[in-house]
Amino acid sequence: MKFYVRELSVLAGVILSLFWGSVLAVNTAEEREPLQLIFRNGDEGYAVYRTPNLLMTKEGTLLAFTQGRVHSHHDEGVINVVLKRSFDEGKTWGPLQVVAEDGDNPCKTGGPVLLDDGRIMLVWLWNEYIGNDEDLRTTRMIYIQFSDDEGATWSERRDITPQVFMDHWGWYGIGPAKGLVKQHEPNKGRIIVPARHQNTLPNQRTSSHIIYSDDQGETWHIGAIALRNRTTESTVVELSNGDLLMNSRNSVGGQNARVVSVSKDGGQTFESVEININLIEPDGCQGELLFHSHNHETNKHNILFSNPNHTSNRVHGSIKLSEDDGQTWTRRFVYSNPAPAFSGYSSPAVLNEDGDIGVLFETGESHEKPLRWYGKDGGIGFRVVRFDEINEPLHHIDEGNWVVYDGSTLLEDTWPKWAKARTTSGATDGPESVYYSVVDDPVVEGNKLLQGENLTWSAREGWEHDWQLGWDRTGLTLVFRTKPTEGLLQFSAGGSSRRMLYISPRNGAFMEALTFTYPDQLRFNMMNKSVTHNSHDWTIYRLTMMRNQVFLYINEDPDPVMFGFTTRESPENRLLFGMDTSEPYGSYIDWMVWDLSGAYPPGQGPGLPETLTGLDYVSSSSQKLVSHDHGKINIYPNPASGFAMIEFETDRNQPVSVDLFDVTGKLVSTLMQGVYAPDRYEIELNVTTMPPGIYICRVVSGDRTYNQRLVVVGR
């Protein structure tokens, strides 16, 4: 089958729907293909249908597999593998067929595979009857069946469990997603099926893995196992160079983003694993990858990924597009009904030479349980998506270690792990109370700003985000650029404080609130520290947290304006536009970035992404106390609690002095002084007797001065 990629039209069929802090690009009802309910919950002998799989055969027959659950939605009970077929690309569907059943013992959909000769293989799972989902799951067997007549009839099932199961594994699963046949070397012709298992060894949990066959399914082997525990349901696609990309459901609470693994040896081992923050998911949910076509501009594959595009609820079922073998994800299309409609497990398939896509997915009245299964119009839905409808831009990217928010959308929809936060005290609900929007930057062409406005004193609304930082994590660095909204910020007489912007990140159990108030002050709430600062212009703030220690920097000046220890324990993480204001206020946020690899002062750690606006102003206006040339001085570990190693080098015979200052500029100690030959020198510094805080290590070598910051923490 040959595919032709239509020209992407970014604006075609896209409207913006703005209401109470939600921006969602969707197609109008007239333009969208209608949603068909192929399997309706409660019909044809089954209470609930779940876990769909969609496969297009070489002869153009569309096969829709799913699980028919006889009595309820539960994962255990009487379950059959059922199928419907379409011969006109999903316009009409034939009767329900039962492919696999075994009395009370559940038979569960795994993954279909289209073989090169047109034969269809189905891998599915069987286990003995279990009374409920909470009972111990121990028995699991893997079967395969074949069809040589477009799914009309199926061969007897064949057990392959001994070939794909290890003795120390417990629970087992296939997909649920399609398998594939490799079209490129290495191992061209190999059948690849995504799977998962539970490891019963100490400290082991579930992991995704691959099973494969090199002889058309006659014999099977266990392949690569994901290099990360708590990966579960998975899906695999082949890239243009023959690599395999596995995408796994992430069962680590609060991460809400997919785990991606790459194999370069035909699925025998995984070379790398990472979390892709652009592929978000609602606290774990199945998703599926699909090869669509070859992109002649990038000379890589167009890859699709379908799943609920939300971090907390199974809503916003979306297809995302990568035009470069899954390296970046640039556009999406929302195929589900608008929230709160349920959109769960899904499976896409290419329908024709025009590249149209069919999506088979779980749908229902509401994502809330039990309405998702027993509400109106629940079941397995089908919708056709034109390739050029996948045109809504995706803006959030990962640049190095930084997670980047660029102000081009609101935070609760596509930004990982942010949720709406709202508290009111007699406020009137509605746009007249609190209003958020994305607006054009009046100065920088093409730049977008997040604007918050409040018209009542009693409303507190914004977003909250948990960075999941405990004592075992290195730290948090949060940098953002903000200013008040011109013409909207008003204050009553008397000079009383008005909170314009409020941010309170939490590191483990410790939280510290930072408020931007009028008159011009910044305040650490619980430490009762404040500093005068003109906040009426664009300003870059850097907040670092390591355990219970907090530092604040302004405009990337390496001297902190505040430092302290927080003892407040709270689950609160919030970014709020204004609190307890008696007059209207407004604020902009241009961008916000964070890094979880450490608590980095300005000039240390990864440099800020060059794509951010406003950095030229910082570099020319905020050089104050120390230089940023760290090329010839290094301190580690930093922060330090026992000993710190200070390394520096000289390139000629010259006078050298190494001094340590506190943040007030007071000399603490002279560590080294004299004339030294060109070499690399090390000083071991005992910091156990030094009070916790920030120190400046200054190396003067001839006519050059190098400075580096040292953070001393309590043991």
C-alpha positions in Angstrom: 0.0 0.0 0.0 1.4 3.4 -1.0 0.7 6.6 1.0 0.7 10.2 -0.1 1.2 12.9 2.5 -1.1 15.9 2.0 0.2 19.3 2.6 -0.4 20.3 6.2 -2.7 23.3 6.6 -2.1 24.7 10.0 -5.3 26.9 10.0 -7.6 24.7 8.1 -10.7 23.7 10.2 -9.3 25.1 13.5 -11.1 27.4 15.8 -10.2 28.5 19.3 -12.6 27.9 22.1 -11.9 30.1 25.1 -13.9 29.7 28.3 -12.7 30.0 31.8 -9.0 29.2 31.3 -9.2 26.5 28.6 -7.9 26.9 25.1 -8.5 23.9 22.8 -8.2 23.8 19.1 -10.9 21.6 17.6 -12.7 21.1 14.4 -16.3 22.3 14.1 -19.1 19.8 14.3 -19.8 20.2 10.6 -16.2 19.5 9.6 -15.5 16.5 12.0 -16.4 13.0 10.8 -19.3 11.6 12.9 -18.6 9.4 15.8 -19.9 5.9 15.4 -20.6 3.6 18.4 -19.4 0.2 17.0 -19.8 -1.7 20.3 -22.4 -0.2 22.7 -22.2 -1.1 26.3 -25.1 -3.3 27.3 -25.8 -4.6 23.8 -25.3 -8.0 22.2 -24.8 -9.9 25.4 -22.1 -7.8 27.0 -22.3 -5.3 29.9 -19.2 -3.4 28.9 -16.7 -3.4 26.0 -13.0 -2.5 26.7 -9.5 -2.4 25.2 -10.0 -1.9 21.4 -7.6 -2.9 18.7 -8.0 -1.8 15.0 -6.3 -3.5 12.1 -6.5 -2.8 8.3 -5.8 -5.9 6.2 -3.9 -5.9 2.9 -7.2 -6.5 1.1 -8.9 -3.5 2.7 -10.9 -5.2 5.5 -11.1 -3.2 8.7 -11.0 -5.4 11.8 -12.2 -4.0 15.1 -11.2 -6.3 18.1 -12.3 -5.7 21.7 -13.0 -7.4 24.9 -16.7 -8.2 25.6 -17.1 -8.2 29.4 -20.3 -10.1 30.2 -21.3 -8.9 33.7 -19.4 -5.7 34.5 -16.5 -3.4 33.6 -14.0 -5.2 35.9 -10.8 -6.6 34.6 -11.7 -10.0 35.9 -14.9 -12.1 35.3 -16.3 -13.6 32.1 -14.6 -11.9 29.2 -14.4 -12.9 25.5 -12.4 -11.6 22.5 -14.9 -10.3 20.0 -14.6 -8.8 16.5 -16.6 -6.8 14.0 -15.5 -6.3 10.4 -16.0 -3.4 7.9 -15.5 -3.6 4.1 -16.0 0.1 3.4 -13.3 1.8 5.6 -15.6 1.9 8.6 -18.8 3.3 7.1 -20.7 0.1 7.9 -20.0 -2.8 10.1 -20.9 -6.5 10.1 -22.2 -8.6 13.0 -20.3 -9.4 16.2 -18.1 -12.4 16.0 -16.6 -14.3 19.0 -13.0 -15.1 18.4 -12.0 -16.6 21.8 -14.1 -17.7 24.8 -13.7 -20.3 27.6 -16.7 -20.3 29.9 -16.0 -18.4 33.1 -12.3 -18.1 32.3 -11.5 -14.7 30.8 -10.0 -14.4 27.3 -8.5 -10.9 26.8 -7.5 -9.0 23.7 -3.7 -8.6 23.3 -2.6 -7.5 19.9 -3.3 -8.4 16.2 -0.4 -8.5 13.7 -0.7 -8.2 9.9 1.9 -10.5 8.4 3.7 -9.8 5.1 1.7 -12.4 3.2 -1.6 -11.0 4.3 -2.2 -13.5 7.0 -3.6 -12.2 10.3 -2.2 -13.3 13.6 -3.9 -12.5 17.0 -2.0 -12.8 20.3 -4.3 -12.9 23.3 -4.3 -13.8 27.0 -6.1 -16.4 29.1 -6.3 -16.9 32.8 -8.3 -19.0 35.2 -11.4 -17.3 36.7 -10.6 -14.8 39.4 -13.4 -13.6 41.6 -12.5 -9.9 41.6 -9.8 -7.5 40.6 -8.3 -7.6 44.1 -7.7 -11.3 44.2 -4.1 -12.6 43.6 -3.4 -12.8 39.9 -1.1 -15.8 39.3 -2.3 -17.8 36.3 -1.8 -16.4 32.8 -1.3 -18.0 29.5 -0.5 -16.6 26.0 -2.2 -18.0 22.9 -2.0 -17.2 19.2 -4.6 -17.8 16.4 -4.5 -17.1 12.7 -6.9 -16.1 10.0 -6.4 -16.6 6.3 -9.7 -15.2 5.2 -9.8 -11.6 6.3 -10.9 -12.5 9.9 -14.0 -14.5 8.8 -12.7 -17.7 10.5 -9.9 -18.5 12.9 -7.5 -21.4 13.6 -7.4 -23.3 16.8 -5.6 -21.5 19.5 -2.0 -22.5 20.2 -0.2 -22.0 23.6 3.2 -20.2 23.4 3.5 -19.5 27.1 6.6 -21.6 27.8 8.5 -19.7 25.1 7.7 -16.2 26.3 7.5 -16.6 30.1 10.2 -16.7 32.8 9.9 -18.6 36.1 10.3 -15.5 38.3 7.6 -13.6 36.4 4.1 -13.4 37.8 1.3 -11.4 36.1 1.6 -11.0 32.3 0.1 -8.9 29.6 0.2 -8.3 25.8 0.0 -4.7 24.5 -2.8 -4.0 24.3 -1.7 -2.7 21.0 -0.8 -4.0 17.5 2.3 -5.9 16.8 4.4 -5.4 13.6 6.7 -7.1 11.1 10.0 -5.3 10.7 10.4 -3.8 7.2 14.1 -2.8 7.6 17.3 -4.4 8.7 18.4 -5.5 11.2 16.2 -8.6 11.4 14.0 -7.7 8.5 10.8 -9.8 8.6 10.9 -10.3 12.4 7.5 -10.3 14.1 7.5 -7.9 17.1 4.8 -7.9 19.8 4.8 -5.5 22.8 4.2 -7.2 26.2 4.6 -6.6 29.9 5.3 -8.7 33.0 5.4 -8.5 36.8 8.7 -9.5 38.3 8.5 -11.4 41.6 12.1 -10.8 42.6 12.7 -8.4 45.6 12.3 -4.7 44.7 11.0 -5.5 41.2 7.7 -4.4 39.8 6.2 -4.5 36.3 8.3 -3.9 33.2 7.5 -3.6 29.5 9.2 -6.1 27.2 9.1 -7.5 23.7 8.5 -10.9 22.4 9.5 -11.8 18.8 9.4 -14.5 16.2 11.7 -15.0 13.2 9.7 -17.8 11.5 6.1 -16.4 11.0 5.0 -17.2 14.5 6.1 -20.8 14.8 8.6 -20.2 17.6 8.9 -17.3 20.0 11.6 -15.6 22.1 11.7 -13.1 24.9 13.4 -9.9 23.7 14.3 -6.6 25.2 13.1 -5.6 28.7 12.6 -1.9 29.5 15.4 -0.5 31.6 12.9 0.9 34.0 10.6 -0.6 36.6 6.9 0.3 36.7 6.5 0.4 32.9 3.3 -1.5 31.9 1.1 -1.5 28.8 3.3 -0.8 25.8 3.3 -0.2 22.1 6.1 -0.5 19.4 6.8 1.2 16.1 9.7 0.7 13.6 11.6 3.8 12.7 13.1 4.7 9.3 16.5 3.4 10.2 15.2 0.1 11.5 15.4 1.0 15.2 12.4 0.0 17.3 10.7 2.6 19.5 8.7 1.3 22.5 6.3 3.6 24.3 5.1 2.5 27.7 2.4 3.4 30.2 4.1 5.0 33.2 2.8 3.7 36.6 5.0 6.0 38.7 2.4 8.3 40.4 2.6 11.9 39.6 4.9 11.7 36.5 2.0 11.5 34.0 4.2 11.2 31.0 5.1 8.2 28.8 8.3 6.2 29.0 10.2 5.7 25.7 12.8 3.0 25.0 14.9 2.5 21.9 16.3 -0.8 20.5 18.9 -0.8 17.7 19.3 -4.6 17.5 15.9 -5.7 16.3 14.3 -5.8 19.8 16.8 -8.0 21.6 18.0 -5.2 23.9 17.1 -1.6 24.7 19.9 0.9 24.4 18.1 3.9 26.1 15.1 4.8 28.2 13.6 8.3 29.0 10.4 10.0 30.0 8.9 12.0 27.1 7.2 15.0 28.8 5.5 15.9 25.5 3.5 12.7 25.6 1.4 13.2 28.7 -1.1 10.7 30.2 -3.7 10.8 33.0 -2.0 9.0 35.8 -1.4 6.0 33.5 -3.4 4.9 30.5 -2.9 2.8 27.4 -1.8 4.5 24.2 -0.7 3.3 20.8 1.9 4.2 18.2 1.4 3.8 14.5 3.6 4.1 11.4 1.7 6.4 9.0 3.9 7.2 6.0 7.4 8.3 5.1 8.0 12.0 5.2 10.1 13.1 2.2 11.0 16.5 3.7 12.6 15.0 6.9 13.5 11.7 5.2 12.1 10.0 8.4 8.8 8.4 9.2 5.5 10.1 10.1 4.6 8.5 13.4 1.2 8.8 15.2 0.4 8.3 18.9 -3.1 8.1 20.3 -4.1 8.5 24.0 -6.0 10.8 26.3 -4.1 14.1 26.2 -4.6 15.1 29.9 -2.6 14.7 33.1 -5.4 13.7 35.5 -8.6 12.6 33.6 -9.2 10.3 30.7 -10.5 13.0 28.4 -9.2 14.8 25.2 -8.5 11.7 23.2 -5.9 12.9 20.7 -3.7 11.8 17.9 -0.2 13.4 18.0 2.1 13.6 15.0 5.8 13.2 14.8 7.5 13.9 11.4 10.9 12.8 12.5 10.7 9.2 13.8 9.3 10.2 17.2 12.1 12.6 18.1 9.7 15.6 18.4 5.9 15.8 18.5 4.6 18.8 16.7 0.8 18.6 16.1 -2.3 16.9 17.4 -6.0 16.3 16.6 -8.7 15.7 19.3 -10.8 12.8 18.1 -13.0 12.4 21.2 -16.1 14.3 22.2 -15.3 17.4 24.4 -14.7 16.9 28.1 -16.1 15.7 30.4 -16.7 13.0 27.8 -14.7 9.8 28.5 -11.9 8.8 26.2 -9.8 5.9 27.3 -7.9 3.1 25.5 -7.5 3.6 21.8 -6.1 2.1 18.6 -5.5 3.9 15.2 -5.1 2.4 11.7 -4.4 3.9 8.3 -7.4 3.4 6.1 -6.4 4.2 2.5 -3.9 5.6 0.1 -5.0 9.1 1.0 -3.7 8.5 4.5 -7.0 8.8 6.3 -6.9 7.4 9.8 -9.5 5.4 11.7 -9.5 5.6 15.5 -11.2 2.9 17.6 -11.5 4.1 21.2 -13.3 3.8 24.5 -16.0 6.5 24.9 -18.7 7.4 27.3 -20.8 10.2 28.8 -18.3 11.2 31.4 -14.8 10.3 32.5 -16.1 10.0 36.0 -16.7 6.4 37.3 -19.1 4.7 36.8 -20.6 6.9 34.1 -17.7 6.1 31.8 -19.1 2.6 31.5 -22.7 2.8 32.4 -23.7 6.3 31.3 -25.2 7.4 28.0 -23.6 6.3 24.8 -20.8 4.3 26.4 -18.8 1.7 24.5 -16.2 1.5 21.7 -16.4 4.4 19.3 -14.9 4.9 15.8 -14.0 8.1 14.1 -12.2 8.8 10.8 -9.5 11.5 10.9 -8.0 13.1 7.8 -4.3 13.4 8.0 -4.4 17.1 7.3 -6.7 17.5 10.3 -3.8 16.8 12.6 -2.9 20.5 12.7 -3.1 21.9 16.2 0.4 22.9 17.2 2.0 21.4 20.3 4.2 24.0 22.1 5.8 22.4 25.1 9.3 21.1 24.6 12.2 19.8 26.6 15.5 21.7 26.0 18.3 19.9 27.7 17.5 19.4 31.3 14.9 22.3 31.3 11.2 21.7 31.0 10.0 24.7 29.1 6.6 26.5 29.2 6.5 29.2 26.6 3.2 31.0 27.5 1.4 30.0 24.3 -1.3 28.0 26.1 -3.0 27.6 29.4 -1.4 25.3 31.9 -4.2 22.9 32.8 -4.6 21.3 29.3 -1.3 20.2 27.9 1.3 21.2 30.4 2.5 18.1 32.3 1.1 17.6 35.8 -0.4 21.1 36.3 -4.0 21.2 37.7 -6.5 24.0 38.2 -6.5 25.4 41.8 -9.3 27.6 43.0 -10.4 28.9 46.4 -13.0 31.6 46.9 -14.4 33.5 49.7 -17.7 34.8 48.6 -16.5 35.4 45.0 -18.9 35.4 42.1 -18.1 32.6 39.7 -17.7 33.6 36.1 -15.4 35.5 33.8 -16.2 38.7 35.7 -14.3 37.3 38.7 -11.1 35.6 37.4 -10.0 35.5 33.8 -7.0 33.9 32.1 -6.0 34.2 28.5 -3.1 33.8 26.1 -2.3 37.1 24.4 0.1 38.5 21.8 3.3 40.1 23.1 3.0 43.8 22.1 6.8 44.1 21.8 8.2 40.8 20.5 6.5 39.7 17.3 5.2 36.1 17.4 5.7 35.8 21.2 2.8 34.7 23.4 2.1 35.7 27.0 0.0 34.2 29.7 -2.2 36.9 31.2 -4.1 36.7 34.5 -6.7 39.2 35.6 -8.8 39.4 38.7 -11.7 41.7 39.3 -12.6 40.8 42.8 -10.7 40.7 46.1 -12.0 37.3 47.2 -11.1 35.0 44.3 -7.9 32.9 44.3 -7.5 30.9 41.2 -4.5 29.5 39.3 -2.6 26.2 38.9 -0.9 23.8 41.2 1.9 21.4 40.4 3.8 18.8 42.5 7.4 18.4 41.5 7.5 15.1 43.5 10.8 16.1 45.2 11.7 14.2 48.3 14.9 14.0 50.4 16.3 11.6 47.8 16.1 14.1 45.0 18.9 16.6 44.2 16.7 19.8 44.1 14.6 22.1 42.1 15.5 25.2 40.0 12.5 27.2 38.8 13.0 30.3 36.6 10.3 32.5 35.2 9.8 35.9 33.6 6.9 38.1 34.7 5.6 41.7 35.0 2.3 43.4 36.0 -0.3 44.0 33.3 -0.3 47.7 32.3 -3.5 49.5 32.8 -5.0 46.8 35.0 -2.9 47.0 38.2 -4.7 49.4 40.6 -4.1 50.1 44.3 -6.1 51.8 47.0 -4.6 54.7 48.9 -2.5 54.2 52.0 0.2 52.0 50.4 -1.2 48.7 51.8 0.2 45.5 50.2 -1.6 43.9 47.3 -0.5 40.5 46.1 0.1 40.5 42.4 1.6 37.0 41.9 1.9 34.2 44.4 4.0 31.1 43.9 4.6 28.3 46.4 6.6 25.3 45.3 7.1 22.3 47.6 10.1 20.1 47.9 9.1 16.9 49.7 7.1 18.0 52.8 8.6 21.5 52.9 6.9 24.4 51.2 7.8 28.0 50.9 5.6 30.8 49.6 6.9 33.7 47.6 4.7 36.7 46.9 5.1 39.7 44.7 3.4 42.6 46.4 2.8 46.3 46.2 4.6 48.5 47.3 7.6 47.0 45.5 8.4 44.1 47.7 9.2 40.4 47.4 8.4 38.3 50.4 9.1 34.8 51.6 5.9 34.4 53.6 6.8 31.9 56.3 10.4 33.2 56.8 9.0 36.7 57.1 11.7 38.0 54.9 11.3 40.8 52.3 13.3 42.9 50.0 12.5 46.1 48.1 12.4 45.5 44.4 11.0 47.4 41.4 8.7 44.8 39.9 6.9 47.1 37.3 9.2 46.0 34.5 9.8 42.6 33.0 11.8 40.6 35.6 13.4 37.2 35.7 13.2 35.4 39.0 15.1 32.2 39.9 14.0 30.2 42.8 16.1 27.2 43.9 15.1 24.6 46.6 17.2 21.9 48.0 15.5 20.0 50.8 14.3 22.8 53.1 16.7 25.5 51.8 15.4 28.2 49.5 17.2 30.9 47.5 15.8 33.7 45.3 17.7 35.5 42.5 16.7 38.4 40.4 17.6 38.9 36.7 20.2 36.2 36.9 22.4 38.1 39.3 24.4 35.4 41.1 23.9 37.1 44.5 20.7 35.9 46.1 18.3 38.5 47.3 16.9 36.0 49.9 18.1 32.9 51.5 16.7 30.9 54.3 15.4 27.6 55.8 11.8 26.8 55.7 10.1 24.6 58.3 6.5 24.8 57.0 5.2 21.5 56.0 2.3 21.6 53.5 1.0 19.7 50.5 0.4 23.0 48.7 2.0 23.8 45.3 0.4 26.8 43.6 1.0 29.5 41.1 -1.7 32.1 41.7 -2.4 35.4 40.0 -3.2 37.6 43.0 -4.7 36.9 46.4 -6.8 39.1 48.7 -6.6 42.0 46.4 -9.1 44.8 47.0 -8.7 46.3 43.6 -8.4 44.8 40.1 -4.9 43.4 39.2 -3.2 41.8 36.3 0.0 40.0 35.6 1.8 38.5 32.6 4.0 35.4 32.5 6.2 35.2 29.5 7.8 31.8 30.2 8.6 29.4 33.0 11.2 26.7 33.0 12.3 24.2 35.7 15.0 21.6 36.2 14.9 18.7 38.6 18.6 17.7 38.4 19.7 20.2 41.0 19.4 23.5 42.7 21.4 25.8 40.5 22.3 29.4 41.1 22.8 31.7 38.0 25.8 30.7 36.0 25.8 27.1 37.3 24.1 24.0 35.9 22.5 24.0 32.5 22.3 27.4 30.7 18.9 28.8 30.0 17.4 27.8 26.6 18.5 30.4 24.0 14.9 30.5 22.6 13.6 32.3 25.7 12.9 36.0 25.4 14.4 38.7 27.6 17.8 37.0 28.1 19.7 39.8 26.3 18.5 42.3 28.8 19.7 40.1 31.7 23.2 39.6 30.3 23.7 43.3 29.8 22.2 44.6 33.0 22.8 42.2 35.8 26.5 41.7 36.1 27.2 42.9 39.6 29.2 41.0 42.1 30.9 38.1 40.5 31.9 37.1 37.0 30.4 34.1 35.2 33.7 32.8 33.9 34.0 29.4 35.7 36.3 27.9 33.1 39.3 27.6 35.5 37.6 27.0 38.8 35.5 24.0 39.9 34.0 23.1 43.3 32.5 19.8 44.2 30.4 18.5 45.8 28.3 21.7 45.6 26.3 22.1 47.8 28.6 20.6 50.4 28.1 19.3 54.0 31.4 17.7 54.9 34.4 18.5 52.6 34.5 20.4 49.4 37.2 20.1 46.7 38.3 23.4 45.1 40.0 22.9 41.7 41.7 25.7 39.7 44.5 26.0 37.2 47.1 28.6 36.2 48.7 28.9 32.8 52.0 30.7 33.7 54.2 31.6 36.7 52.3 34.3 38.5 50.9 35.4 41.9 47.8 33.5 43.0 45.4 34.0 45.9 42.4 31.9 46.8 40.0 33.6 49.2 36.6 32.7 50.7 33.9 35.4 51.3 30.4 35.3 52.7 27.5 36.9 50.8 28.1 40.2 52.5 31.6 40.4 51.1 33.3 39.7 54.4 36.5 37.7 54.1 36.1 34.3 55.8 39.5 32.7 55.0 42.5 33.0 52.8 43.0 29.4 51.5 46.1 29.9 49.4 48.5 32.7 48.6 51.9 32.9 46.8 53.6 32.6 43.4 52.8 29.3 41.6 53.9 27.6 38.4 51.4 26.7 35.6 49.5 23.6 36.8 46.2 22.4 38.2 45.7 22.7 41.9 43.3 21.2 44.4 42.3 22.5 47.9 40.3 20.3 50.3 38.1 22.5 52.4 36.5 21.3 55.6 33.1 23.0 55.8 31.7 21.2 58.9 32.6 24.2 61.1 31.1 26.8 58.7 27.6 28.1 59.2 25.2 27.0 56.4 24.8 29.5 53.7 26.3 30.9 50.4 30.0 31.7 50.1 32.0 33.1 47.2 35.4 31.4 46.4 37.6 33.9 44.5 40.7 33.0 42.7 43.0 35.8 41.6 45.6 34.6 39.1 47.8 37.4 37.8 45.4 40.0 36.2 42.4 37.7 36.0 39.8 36.9 38.6 37.5 33.9 38.7 34.6 33.4 41.1 32.5 30.4 42.0 29.7 30.0 44.4 29.8 27.4 47.2 26.7 26.4 49.1 27.2 24.9 52.6 24.4 22.9 54.0 23.9 21.5 57.5 24.7 17.8 58.1 
